[in-house]
Amino acid sequence: MKTITPEELVKWMNEKISIQLIDVREHYEHEDFNIGGTLIPLGELTQYLDNIEKELPVIVYCQKGIRSHIAIQRLENKFPFENLYNLIGGMDEWRRKITY
């Protein structure tokens, strides 16, 4: 599984690299704090396959990195995705390392 650190993701964002961000947390978590990703809760992920980019790097994140890991495993096992990255440590790590 491909991974990306919060610092690497910020670098990609600052360099304006074309990516897609997908937040697999629940609605209330996304409303509390997010980095601009499209909200697709883990339980609804397979319903929105057409919304997931096939050509761009897709950064999948959650609160701690566990649900996003599960999401990527599910997607890669059942569908031909090879462009998915798990944000290491999720939003907790983002808040610890990145300040805006």
Secondary structure, 3 states (H helix, E strand, C coil): CEEECHHHHHHHHHCCCCCEEEECCCHHHHHHCCCCCEECCHHHHHHHHHHCCCCCCEEEECCCCHHHHHHHHHHHHHCCCCCEEEECCHHHHHHHHCCC
